[in-house]
Amino acid sequence: MSGKMTGPQKAATFMLAVGEEHASKLFAMMHEDEIRDISQAMASLGTVSAVAVEELAREFTDSIGQTGNLVGSWETTERMLLRTLPRERVSQIMEEIRGPAGRTMWDKLGNVNEAVLANYLKNEYPQTVAVVLTKVKSEHAARVLSMLPESFAMEVVMRMLRMESVQKEALEGVEKTLKAEFMSNLARAQRRDAHEMMAEIFNNLDRQSESRILAALEERNRDAAERIRALMFTFDDLVRLDGMGVQVLIRNVPKEQLLLALKGASEALRDLFLKNMSERAGKMFKEDLAGLGPVRLREVDEAQAAVVVMAKDLAAQGQITLQEGREDEMVY
């Protein structure tokens, strides 16, 4: 029955009951924390009987109908929060909503990773991007600007230079669009697929543990094992980097680490790295590789894992392109 449900479970049931169209509008008005809590409850809700849904709807309409005039104040908000949350957390929330900065859309935007924000903004109008960059902190705006395509970044800069005061309606329009499209999508994107999370964990295992656990998983659930394997990005996948990407990686990885990593690499991958060095550097690298002698497998695994981490960091910065998964699964 609905009386036994938690708050998030009731909200999740209500959202499912009103249907996708209404639910999406409600999600767009929520903070990402609220979306996360309700979504988690929704995902683990299971079957809710028609009787429980009906009781929940009646409970909802009764509470709204009996309220009469609603009066919202700092005090009533604080009292309500204290009924469900620890005092320290309530103090923190009240400080956030009372403080001059508050939790406006622009404050939230300031906490979004610059690469994620730049990736979204590059598809917007330059004028919209100009408005956004004038509303976030200058150091955050600078990092976002540096990640935008150069010609587009110049269009944005020119509009920022010509901008005097942004009309209230225009500002509200940008804020509404960001809230409806970007922040709600971001919150949904942050609910990570369990297979993706496991693939990342497997990427960080040593080779023997990875093989052992994946083999055991294959026996229990072949589909899950295959999906995780397809999502994993391993050192061997670097063979799909283009020449420019390999050169960027060579410049950023310490030589000793690259030597260890390539000591245990396939011939094709070793050749790819060598042919993207100058003739002299390639010759010296080959000599150093031959002079390395036997090395522990654990050291090779650690070096290869570090190179993969570096490759992912460079990809996040837009300096190289990683083609993840099997090639026949890619969309161009």
Buried (B, 14 or more C-beta within 10 A) or exposed (E): EBEEBEEBBBBBBBBBBEEEEEBEEBBBEBBBEBBBBBBBBBEEBEEBEEEBBEBBBEBBEEEEEEEEEEEEEEEEBBEEBBEEEEEEEBBEBBEEEEEEEEEEBBBBBBEBEBBBBBBBBBEBEBBBBBBBBBBBEEEBBEBBBEBBEEEBBEBBBEBBEEEEEBEEEEBEEBBEEBBBEBBBEBBEEEEEEEBEEBBBEBBEBBBEEBEEBBEEBBEEEEEBBBBBBEBBBBBEBBBBBEEEBBBBBBEBBEEEBBBBBBBBBEEEBBEBBBEBBEEEEBEEBEEEBEEEEEEEEEBBBBBBBBBBEBBBEBBBEBBBEBBBBEEEEEEE
